[in-house]
Amino acid sequence: MDRPLPRRRHPDPHVRPSIYPAVQNMLLAARALGLGATLTTLYLQFEKEAEAARGLPPGFHSYALLPIGYPMGRFGPVRRIALADVVYEDRWGQPYAT
């Protein structure tokens, strides 16, 4: 990237992170319906332009976009990795005692 991304601050710093539980629920619901979805915040580097393009009134902000659609190609069940393969206790490599 040729220029640093601008940092925009909402007057209340707790607002932005408070939306992520709802975002996670939307992503899970999309998956359950066979839809592909992802969280994107890259557009925030052009936040004012993006909000104007979506017709948001002054004082209203978006904090994430969720492109949702039917995926092309293979979109099968989710594979889960064993907990012991990704979780350690106290330090790296020390098995988690379940």
Rosetta blueprint (number, residue, H / E / L):
1 M L
2 D L
3 R L
4 P L
5 L L
6 P L
7 R L
8 R L
9 R L
10 H L
11 P L
12 D L
13 P L
14 H L
15 V H
16 R H
17 P H
18 S H
19 I L
20 Y H
21 P H
22 A H
23 V H
24 Q H
25 N H
26 M H
27 L H
28 L H
29 A H
30 A H
31 R H
32 A H
33 L L
34 G L
35 L L
36 G E
37 A E
38 T L
39 L L
40 T E
41 T L
42 L H
43 Y H
44 L H
45 Q H
46 F H
47 E H
48 K H
49 E H
50 A H
51 E H
52 A H
53 A H
54 R L
55 G L
56 L L
57 P L
58 P L
59 G L
60 F L
61 H L
62 S L
63 Y L
64 A L
65 L E
66 L L
67 P L
68 I E
69 G E
70 Y L
71 P L
72 M L
73 G L
74 R L
75 F L
76 G L
77 P L
78 V L
79 R L
80 R L
81 I L
82 A L
83 L H
84 A H
85 D H
86 V H
87 V L
88 Y E
89 E L
90 D L
91 R L
92 W L
93 G L
94 Q L
95 P E
96 Y L
97 A L
98 T L
